Amino acid sequence: MECKLCGEEADELITVKVEGRKKKACEECAERLAEEGTIAEEALGAMRDMMGYKGRF
Ligand SMILES: [Zn+2]
């Protein structure tokens, strides 16, 4: 699968909302978007679950 944001191949893609539009992104891009505050909070929660990440970004 190919990340729609950076074009890199990724094992797992996460659906993120960018400016109201859903996009498939790799974990790296999703994390970057989260840091920038672009990603929707609900998507963040789903990503944390998927990654088993208990902390904060
Ligand atoms: Zn990416």
N, CA, C, O and the ligand as a Tripos MOL2 file, in Angstrom:
@<TRIPOS>MOLECULE
protein
  229   227    58     0     0
PROTEIN
NO_CHARGES

@<TRIPOS>ATOM
      1 N           0.8460   -1.1980    0.0000 N.3       1 MET1
      2 CA          0.0000    0.0000    0.0000 C.3       1 MET1
      3 C           0.8800    1.2460    0.0000 C.2       1 MET1
      4 O           1.9850    1.2570    0.5410 O.2       1 MET1
      5 N           0.3660    2.2580   -0.6060 N.am      2 GLU2
      6 CA          1.1530    3.4770   -0.7500 C.3       2 GLU2
      7 C           0.5300    4.6210    0.0380 C.2       2 GLU2
      8 O          -0.6690    4.8820   -0.0630 O.2       2 GLU2
      9 N           1.3430    5.2830    0.8060 N.am      3 CYS3
     10 CA          0.8940    6.4500    1.5470 C.3       3 CYS3
     11 C           0.5450    7.5680    0.5670 C.2       3 CYS3
     12 O           1.3130    7.8750   -0.3450 O.2       3 CYS3
     13 N          -0.6270    8.1700    0.7740 N.am      4 LYS4
     14 CA         -1.0790    9.2150   -0.1550 C.3       4 LYS4
     15 C          -0.3880   10.5460    0.1000 C.2       4 LYS4
     16 O          -0.4820   11.4680   -0.7090 O.2       4 LYS4
     17 N           0.2950   10.6380    1.2110 N.am      5 LEU5
     18 CA          0.9150   11.9170    1.5620 C.3       5 LEU5
     19 C           2.3750   11.9680    1.1560 C.2       5 LEU5
     20 O           2.8180   12.9700    0.5940 O.2       5 LEU5
     21 N           3.1360   10.9130    1.4250 N.am      6 CYS6
     22 CA          4.5610   10.9420    1.1030 C.3       6 CYS6
     23 C           4.9080    9.9980   -0.0420 C.2       6 CYS6
     24 O           6.0100   10.0570   -0.5870 O.2       6 CYS6
     25 N           3.9580    9.1180   -0.4110 N.am      7 GLY7
     26 CA          4.1980    8.2290   -1.5400 C.3       7 GLY7
     27 C           5.0460    7.0130   -1.2190 C.2       7 GLY7
     28 O           5.3830    6.2310   -2.1080 O.2       7 GLY7
     29 N           5.3940    6.8530    0.0620 N.am      8 GLU8
     30 CA          6.2080    5.7100    0.4720 C.3       8 GLU8
     31 C           5.3380    4.4720    0.6520 C.2       8 GLU8
     32 O           4.1570    4.5650    0.9860 O.2       8 GLU8
     33 N           5.9370    3.3320    0.4270 N.am      9 GLU9
     34 CA          5.2460    2.0800    0.6970 C.3       9 GLU9
     35 C           5.1910    1.8670    2.2060 C.2       9 GLU9
     36 O           6.1710    2.0940    2.9150 O.2       9 GLU9
     37 N           4.0220    1.4230    2.6870 N.am     10 ALA10
     38 CA          3.8770    1.1860    4.1170 C.3      10 ALA10
     39 C           3.0840   -0.1020    4.3340 C.2      10 ALA10
     40 O           2.1930   -0.4350    3.5530 O.2      10 ALA10
     41 N           3.4210   -0.8190    5.4030 N.am     11 ASP11
     42 CA          2.7000   -2.0550    5.7230 C.3      11 ASP11
     43 C           1.2680   -1.7460    6.1140 C.2      11 ASP11
     44 O           0.3260   -2.4440    5.7370 O.2      11 ASP11
     45 N           1.1380   -0.6800    6.8790 N.am     12 GLU12
     46 CA         -0.1820   -0.3140    7.3770 C.3      12 GLU12
     47 C          -0.4550    1.1520    7.1020 C.2      12 GLU12
     48 O           0.3940    2.0130    7.3320 O.2      12 GLU12
     49 N          -1.6450    1.4200    6.6090 N.am     13 LEU13
     50 CA         -2.0270    2.8140    6.3840 C.3      13 LEU13
     51 C          -3.1500    3.1850    7.3410 C.2      13 LEU13
     52 O          -4.0310    2.3790    7.6430 O.2      13 LEU13
     53 N          -3.0950    4.4000    7.8000 N.am     14 ILE14
     54 CA         -4.0890    4.9070    8.7360 C.3      14 ILE14
     55 C          -4.9160    5.9610    8.0140 C.2      14 ILE14
     56 O          -4.3800    6.8300    7.3260 O.2      14 ILE14
     57 N          -6.2320    5.8700    8.1830 N.am     15 THR15
     58 CA         -7.0950    6.8750    7.5760 C.3      15 THR15
     59 C          -7.0860    8.1260    8.4400 C.2      15 THR15
     60 O          -7.4680    8.0930    9.6090 O.2      15 THR15
     61 N          -6.6530    9.2050    7.8600 N.am     16 VAL16
     62 CA         -6.6220   10.4690    8.5820 C.3      16 VAL16
     63 C          -7.4820   11.4840    7.8470 C.2      16 VAL16
     64 O          -7.7240   11.3780    6.6450 O.2      16 VAL16
     65 N          -7.9290   12.4620    8.6020 N.am     17 LYS17
     66 CA         -8.7390   13.5210    8.0080 C.3      17 LYS17
     67 C          -7.8520   14.7460    7.8320 C.2      17 LYS17
     68 O          -7.3440   15.3070    8.8030 O.2      17 LYS17
     69 N          -7.6800   15.1420    6.6100 N.am     18 VAL18
     70 CA         -6.8920   16.3400    6.3430 C.3      18 VAL18
     71 C          -7.7950   17.3620    5.6820 C.2      18 VAL18
     72 O          -8.2960   17.1560    4.5760 O.2      18 VAL18
     73 N          -7.9930   18.4660    6.3810 N.am     19 GLU19
     74 CA         -8.8670   19.5360    5.8870 C.3      19 GLU19
     75 C         -10.2290   18.9950    5.4730 C.2      19 GLU19
     76 O         -10.7870   19.3770    4.4440 O.2      19 GLU19
     77 N         -10.7540   18.0820    6.3140 N.am     20 GLY20
     78 CA        -12.0880   17.5520    6.0850 C.3      20 GLY20
     79 C         -12.1560   16.4020    5.0940 C.2      20 GLY20
     80 O         -13.2260   15.8440    4.8560 O.2      20 GLY20
     81 N         -11.0150   16.0490    4.5170 N.am     21 ARG21
     82 CA        -11.0090   14.9490    3.5580 C.3      21 ARG21
     83 C         -10.2250   13.7720    4.1170 C.2      21 ARG21
     84 O          -9.1690   13.9370    4.7270 O.2      21 ARG21
     85 N         -10.7690   12.5750    3.8920 N.am     22 LYS22
     86 CA        -10.0980   11.3820    4.3890 C.3      22 LYS22
     87 C          -8.9620   10.9790    3.4520 C.2      22 LYS22
     88 O          -9.1100   10.9570    2.2300 O.2      22 LYS22
     89 N          -7.8340   10.6630    4.0640 N.am     23 LYS23
     90 CA         -6.6970   10.2130    3.2780 C.3      23 LYS23
     91 C          -6.0250    9.0570    3.9850 C.2      23 LYS23
     92 O          -6.0600    8.9510    5.2110 O.2      23 LYS23
     93 N          -5.4140    8.1940    3.1950 N.am     24 LYS24
     94 CA         -4.6530    7.0920    3.7700 C.3      24 LYS24
     95 C          -3.2190    7.5490    3.9440 C.2      24 LYS24
     96 O          -2.5780    8.0190    3.0040 O.2      24 LYS24
     97 N          -2.7330    7.4040    5.1550 N.am     25 ALA25
     98 CA         -1.3760    7.8400    5.4340 C.3      25 ALA25
     99 C          -0.6210    6.7640    6.1970 C.2      25 ALA25
    100 O          -1.2190    5.9670    6.9190 O.2      25 ALA25
    101 N           0.6940    6.7470    6.0330 N.am     26 CYS26
    102 CA          1.5220    5.8240    6.8100 C.3      26 CYS26
    103 C           1.6140    6.3540    8.2450 C.2      26 CYS26
    104 O           1.2270    7.4890    8.5250 O.2      26 CYS26
    105 N           2.1240    5.5270    9.1340 N.am     27 GLU27
    106 CA          2.2150    5.9150   10.5350 C.3      27 GLU27
    107 C           3.0460    7.1760   10.7060 C.2      27 GLU27
    108 O           2.7410    8.0390   11.5300 O.2      27 GLU27
    109 N           4.0960    7.2610    9.9140 N.am     28 GLU28
    110 CA          4.9980    8.4060   10.0220 C.3      28 GLU28
    111 C           4.2650    9.7080    9.7070 C.2      28 GLU28
    112 O           4.3670   10.6890   10.4420 O.2      28 GLU28
    113 N           3.5340    9.6940    8.6110 N.am     29 CYS29
    114 CA          2.7870   10.8970    8.2110 C.3      29 CYS29
    115 C           1.6710   11.1900    9.2020 C.2      29 CYS29
    116 O           1.4360   12.3440    9.5610 O.2      29 CYS29
    117 N           0.9870   10.1450    9.6410 N.am     30 ALA30
    118 CA         -0.1120   10.3250   10.5930 C.3      30 ALA30
    119 C           0.4090   10.9570   11.8780 C.2      30 ALA30
    120 O          -0.2410   11.8160   12.4730 O.2      30 ALA30
    121 N           1.5860   10.5180   12.2920 N.am     31 GLU31
    122 CA          2.1700   11.0550   13.5120 C.3      31 GLU31
    123 C           2.5620   12.5170   13.3220 C.2      31 GLU31
    124 O           2.3860   13.3520   14.2090 O.2      31 GLU31
    125 N           3.0920   12.7940   12.1520 N.am     32 ARG32
    126 CA          3.4880   14.1700   11.8420 C.3      32 ARG32
    127 C           2.2590   15.0850   11.8230 C.2      32 ARG32
    128 O           2.2860   16.1950   12.3550 O.2      32 ARG32
    129 N           1.1930   14.5980   11.2050 N.am     33 LEU33
    130 CA         -0.0460   15.3700   11.1490 C.3      33 LEU33
    131 C          -0.5920   15.6060   12.5490 C.2      33 LEU33
    132 O          -1.0930   16.6850   12.8660 O.2      33 LEU33
    133 N          -0.4840   14.5730   13.3790 N.am     34 ALA34
    134 CA         -0.9660   14.6900   14.7530 C.3      34 ALA34
    135 C          -0.2090   15.7880   15.4880 C.2      34 ALA34
    136 O          -0.7980   16.5760   16.2280 O.2      34 ALA34
    137 N           1.0910   15.8290   15.2780 N.am     35 GLU35
    138 CA          1.9110   16.8500   15.9220 C.3      35 GLU35
    139 C           1.5410   18.2370   15.4310 C.2      35 GLU35
    140 O           1.5870   19.2090   16.1860 O.2      35 GLU35
    141 N           1.1810   18.3190   14.1810 N.am     36 GLU36
    142 CA          0.7950   19.6090   13.6060 C.3      36 GLU36
    143 C          -0.6340   19.9890   13.9630 C.2      36 GLU36
    144 O          -1.0670   21.1170   13.7290 O.2      36 GLU36
    145 N          -1.3690   19.0220   14.5390 N.am     37 GLY37
    146 CA         -2.7350   19.3030   14.9460 C.3      37 GLY37
    147 C          -3.7200   19.2490   13.7960 C.2      37 GLY37
    148 O          -4.8350   19.7580   13.9030 O.2      37 GLY37
    149 N          -3.3150   18.6350   12.6970 N.am     38 THR38
    150 CA         -4.1750   18.5770   11.5140 C.3      38 THR38
    151 C          -5.1820   17.4460   11.6090 C.2      38 THR38
    152 O          -6.2790   17.5210   11.0560 O.2      38 THR38
    153 N          -4.7960   16.4130   12.3080 N.am     39 ILE39
    154 CA         -5.5720   15.1790   12.3580 C.3      39 ILE39
    155 C          -6.7280   15.3250   13.3460 C.2      39 ILE39
    156 O          -6.6090   15.9990   14.3690 O.2      39 ILE39
    157 N          -7.8390   14.6840   13.0230 N.am     40 ALA40
    158 CA         -8.9970   14.7370   13.9040 C.3      40 ALA40
    159 C          -8.7340   13.9110   15.1580 C.2      40 ALA40
    160 O          -8.0610   12.8820   15.1100 O.2      40 ALA40
    161 N          -9.2650   14.3710   16.2580 N.am     41 GLU41
    162 CA         -9.0180   13.7190   17.5400 C.3      41 GLU41
    163 C          -9.4860   12.2640   17.5350 C.2      41 GLU41
    164 O          -8.8360   11.3980   18.1190 O.2      41 GLU41
    165 N         -10.6050   12.0010   16.8790 N.am     42 GLU42
    166 CA        -11.1340   10.6360   16.8370 C.3      42 GLU42
    167 C         -10.1890    9.7050   16.0710 C.2      42 GLU42
    168 O          -9.9990    8.5490   16.4480 O.2      42 GLU42
    169 N          -9.6110   10.2200   15.0100 N.am     43 ALA43
    170 CA         -8.6570    9.4370   14.2370 C.3      43 ALA43
    171 C          -7.4130    9.1550   15.0630 C.2      43 ALA43
    172 O          -6.8270    8.0750   14.9810 O.2      43 ALA43
    173 N          -7.0280   10.1190   15.8430 N.am     44 LEU44
    174 CA         -5.8870    9.9490   16.7300 C.3      44 LEU44
    175 C          -6.1060    8.7990   17.6980 C.2      44 LEU44
    176 O          -5.2200    7.9740   17.9220 O.2      44 LEU44
    177 N          -7.3100    8.7620   18.2700 N.am     45 GLY45
    178 CA         -7.6370    7.7060   19.2170 C.3      45 GLY45
    179 C          -7.5330    6.3470   18.5690 C.2      45 GLY45
    180 O          -6.9940    5.4060   19.1510 O.2      45 GLY45
    181 N          -8.0600    6.2470   17.3410 N.am     46 ALA46
    182 CA         -8.0150    4.9980   16.6040 C.3      46 ALA46
    183 C          -6.5790    4.5920   16.3260 C.2      46 ALA46
    184 O          -6.2300    3.4130   16.3950 O.2      46 ALA46
    185 N          -5.7600    5.5690   16.0150 N.am     47 MET47
    186 CA         -4.3640    5.2880   15.7080 C.3      47 MET47
    187 C          -3.6340    4.8090   16.9490 C.2      47 MET47
    188 O          -2.8430    3.8670   16.8870 O.2      47 MET47
    189 N          -3.8980    5.4570   18.0770 N.am     48 ARG48
    190 CA         -3.2620    5.0350   19.3320 C.3      48 ARG48
    191 C          -3.6170    3.5840   19.6340 C.2      48 ARG48
    192 O          -2.7600    2.7990   20.0380 O.2      48 ARG48
    193 N          -4.8930    3.2330   19.4330 N.am     49 ASP49
    194 CA         -5.3230    1.8570   19.6780 C.3      49 ASP49
    195 C          -4.5740    0.9010   18.7730 C.2      49 ASP49
    196 O          -4.0800   -0.1370   19.2130 O.2      49 ASP49
    197 N          -4.4980    1.2610   17.5100 N.am     50 MET50
    198 CA         -3.8660    0.4030   16.5140 C.3      50 MET50
    199 C          -2.4000    0.1630   16.8400 C.2      50 MET50
    200 O          -1.8810   -0.9420   16.6810 O.2      50 MET50
    201 N          -1.7500    1.2190   17.2980 N.am     51 MET51
    202 CA         -0.3180    1.1330   17.5740 C.3      51 MET51
    203 C          -0.0220    0.6630   18.9850 C.2      51 MET51
    204 O           1.1320    0.4190   19.3390 O.2      51 MET51
    205 N          -1.0780    0.5370   19.7990 N.am     52 GLY52
    206 CA         -0.8740    0.1580   21.1790 C.3      52 GLY52
    207 C          -0.1290    1.2260   21.9440 C.2      52 GLY52
    208 O           0.5860    0.9470   22.9060 O.2      52 GLY52
    209 N          -0.3110    2.4460   21.4990 N.am     53 TYR53
    210 CA          0.4150    3.5640   22.0940 C.3      53 TYR53
    211 C          -0.4150    4.1770   23.2050 C.2      53 TYR53
    212 O          -1.5340    4.6380   22.9770 O.2      53 TYR53
    213 N           0.1410    4.1810   24.4110 N.am     54 LYS54
    214 CA         -0.6380    4.6150   25.5670 C.3      54 LYS54
    215 C          -0.3340    6.0600   25.9680 C.2      54 LYS54
    216 O          -1.0940    6.6740   26.7160 O.2      54 LYS54
    217 N           0.7490    6.5810   25.4810 N.am     55 GLY55
    218 CA          1.1630    7.9160   25.9010 C.3      55 GLY55
    219 C           0.5220    9.0090   25.0710 C.2      55 GLY55
    220 O          -0.5230    8.8120   24.4510 O.2      55 GLY55
    221 N           1.1560   10.1440   25.0710 N.am     56 ARG56
    222 CA          0.6490   11.2850   24.3070 C.3      56 ARG56
    223 C           1.6040   11.6070   23.1750 C.2      56 ARG56
    224 O           2.8090   11.3750   23.2760 O.2      56 ARG56
    225 N           1.0670   12.1340   22.1170 N.am     57 PHE57
    226 CA          1.9340   12.5870   21.0260 C.3      57 PHE57
    227 C           2.5310   13.9390   21.3680 C.2      57 PHE57
    228 O           3.2920   14.4960   20.5770 O.2      57 PHE57
    229 ZN          3.5960    8.7750    4.5460 Zn       58 ZN58
@<TRIPOS>BOND
     1     1     2 1
     2     2     3 1
     3     3     4 2
     4     3     5 am
     5     5     6 1
     6     6     7 1
     7     7     8 2
     8     7     9 am
     9     9    10 1
    10    10    11 1
    11    11    12 2
    12    11    13 am
    13    13    14 1
    14    14    15 1
    15    15    16 2
    16    15    17 am
    17    17    18 1
    18    18    19 1
    19    19    20 2
    20    19    21 am
    21    21    22 1
    22    22    23 1
    23    23    24 2
    24    23    25 am
    25    25    26 1
    26    26    27 1
    27    27    28 2
    28    27    29 am
    29    29    30 1
    30    30    31 1
    31    31    32 2
    32    31    33 am
    33    33    34 1
    34    34    35 1
    35    35    36 2
    36    35    37 am
    37    37    38 1
    38    38    39 1
    39    39    40 2
    40    39    41 am
    41    41    42 1
    42    42    43 1
    43    43    44 2
    44    43    45 am
    45    45    46 1
    46    46    47 1
    47    47    48 2
    48    47    49 am
    49    49    50 1
    50    50    51 1
    51    51    52 2
    52    51    53 am
    53    53    54 1
    54    54    55 1
    55    55    56 2
    56    55    57 am
    57    57    58 1
    58    58    59 1
    59    59    60 2
    60    59    61 am
    61    61    62 1
    62    62    63 1
    63    63    64 2
    64    63    65 am
    65    65    66 1
    66    66    67 1
    67    67    68 2
    68    67    69 am
    69    69    70 1
    70    70    71 1
    71    71    72 2
    72    71    73 am
    73    73    74 1
    74    74    75 1
    75    75    76 2
    76    75    77 am
    77    77    78 1
    78    78    79 1
    79    79    80 2
    80    79    81 am
    81    81    82 1
    82    82    83 1
    83    83    84 2
    84    83    85 am
    85    85    86 1
    86    86    87 1
    87    87    88 2
    88    87    89 am
    89    89    90 1
    90    90    91 1
    91    91    92 2
    92    91    93 am
    93    93    94 1
    94    94    95 1
    95    95    96 2
    96    95    97 am
    97    97    98 1
    98    98    99 1
    99    99   100 2
   100    99   101 am
   101   101   102 1
   102   102   103 1
   103   103   104 2
   104   103   105 am
   105   105   106 1
   106   106   107 1
   107   107   108 2
   108   107   109 am
   109   109   110 1
   110   110   111 1
   111   111   112 2
   112   111   113 am
   113   113   114 1
   114   114   115 1
   115   115   116 2
   116   115   117 am
   117   117   118 1
   118   118   119 1
   119   119   120 2
   120   119   121 am
   121   121   122 1
   122   122   123 1
   123   123   124 2
   124   123   125 am
   125   125   126 1
   126   126   127 1
   127   127   128 2
   128   127   129 am
   129   129   130 1
   130   130   131 1
   131   131   132 2
   132   131   133 am
   133   133   134 1
   134   134   135 1
   135   135   136 2
   136   135   137 am
   137   137   138 1
   138   138   139 1
   139   139   140 2
   140   139   141 am
   141   141   142 1
   142   142   143 1
   143   143   144 2
   144   143   145 am
   145   145   146 1
   146   146   147 1
   147   147   148 2
   148   147   149 am
   149   149   150 1
   150   150   151 1
   151   151   152 2
   152   151   153 am
   153   153   154 1
   154   154   155 1
   155   155   156 2
   156   155   157 am
   157   157   158 1
   158   158   159 1
   159   159   160 2
   160   159   161 am
   161   161   162 1
   162   162   163 1
   163   163   164 2
   164   163   165 am
   165   165   166 1
   166   166   167 1
   167   167   168 2
   168   167   169 am
   169   169   170 1
   170   170   171 1
   171   171   172 2
   172   171   173 am
   173   173   174 1
   174   174   175 1
   175   175   176 2
   176   175   177 am
   177   177   178 1
   178   178   179 1
   179   179   180 2
   180   179   181 am
   181   181   182 1
   182   182   183 1
   183   183   184 2
   184   183   185 am
   185   185   186 1
   186   186   187 1
   187   187   188 2
   188   187   189 am
   189   189   190 1
   190   190   191 1
   191   191   192 2
   192   191   193 am
   193   193   194 1
   194   194   195 1
   195   195   196 2
   196   195   197 am
   197   197   198 1
   198   198   199 1
   199   199   200 2
   200   199   201 am
   201   201   202 1
   202   202   203 1
   203   203   204 2
   204   203   205 am
   205   205   206 1
   206   206   207 1
   207   207   208 2
   208   207   209 am
   209   209   210 1
   210   210   211 1
   211   211   212 2
   212   211   213 am
   213   213   214 1
   214   214   215 1
   215   215   216 2
   216   215   217 am
   217   217   218 1
   218   218   219 1
   219   219   220 2
   220   219   221 am
   221   221   222 1
   222   222   223 1
   223   223   224 2
   224   223   225 am
   225   225   226 1
   226   226   227 1
   227   227   228 2
@<TRIPOS>SUBSTRUCTURE
     1 MET1         2 RESIDUE 1 A MET
     2 GLU2         6 RESIDUE 1 A GLU
     3 CYS3        10 RESIDUE 1 A CYS
     4 LYS4        14 RESIDUE 1 A LYS
     5 LEU5        18 RESIDUE 1 A LEU
     6 CYS6        22 RESIDUE 1 A CYS
     7 GLY7        26 RESIDUE 1 A GLY
     8 GLU8        30 RESIDUE 1 A GLU
     9 GLU9        34 RESIDUE 1 A GLU
    10 ALA10       38 RESIDUE 1 A ALA
    11 ASP11       42 RESIDUE 1 A ASP
    12 GLU12       46 RESIDUE 1 A GLU
    13 LEU13       50 RESIDUE 1 A LEU
    14 ILE14       54 RESIDUE 1 A ILE
    15 THR15       58 RESIDUE 1 A THR
    16 VAL16       62 RESIDUE 1 A VAL
    17 LYS17       66 RESIDUE 1 A LYS
    18 VAL18       70 RESIDUE 1 A VAL
    19 GLU19       74 RESIDUE 1 A GLU
    20 GLY20       78 RESIDUE 1 A GLY
    21 ARG21       82 RESIDUE 1 A ARG
    22 LYS22       86 RESIDUE 1 A LYS
    23 LYS23       90 RESIDUE 1 A LYS
    24 LYS24       94 RESIDUE 1 A LYS
    25 ALA25       98 RESIDUE 1 A ALA
    26 CYS26      102 RESIDUE 1 A CYS
    27 GLU27      106 RESIDUE 1 A GLU
    28 GLU28      110 RESIDUE 1 A GLU
    29 CYS29      114 RESIDUE 1 A CYS
    30 ALA30      118 RESIDUE 1 A ALA
    31 GLU31      122 RESIDUE 1 A GLU
    32 ARG32      126 RESIDUE 1 A ARG
    33 LEU33      130 RESIDUE 1 A LEU
    34 ALA34      134 RESIDUE 1 A ALA
    35 GLU35      138 RESIDUE 1 A GLU
    36 GLU36      142 RESIDUE 1 A GLU
    37 GLY37      146 RESIDUE 1 A GLY
    38 THR38      150 RESIDUE 1 A THR
    39 ILE39      154 RESIDUE 1 A ILE
    40 ALA40      158 RESIDUE 1 A ALA
    41 GLU41      162 RESIDUE 1 A GLU
    42 GLU42      166 RESIDUE 1 A GLU
    43 ALA43      170 RESIDUE 1 A ALA
    44 LEU44      174 RESIDUE 1 A LEU
    45 GLY45      178 RESIDUE 1 A GLY
    46 ALA46      182 RESIDUE 1 A ALA
    47 MET47      186 RESIDUE 1 A MET
    48 ARG48      190 RESIDUE 1 A ARG
    49 ASP49      194 RESIDUE 1 A ASP
    50 MET50      198 RESIDUE 1 A MET
    51 MET51      202 RESIDUE 1 A MET
    52 GLY52      206 RESIDUE 1 A GLY
    53 TYR53      210 RESIDUE 1 A TYR
    54 LYS54      214 RESIDUE 1 A LYS
    55 GLY55      218 RESIDUE 1 A GLY
    56 ARG56      222 RESIDUE 1 A ARG
    57 PHE57      226 RESIDUE 1 A PHE
    58 ZN58       229 GROUP 0 **** ****
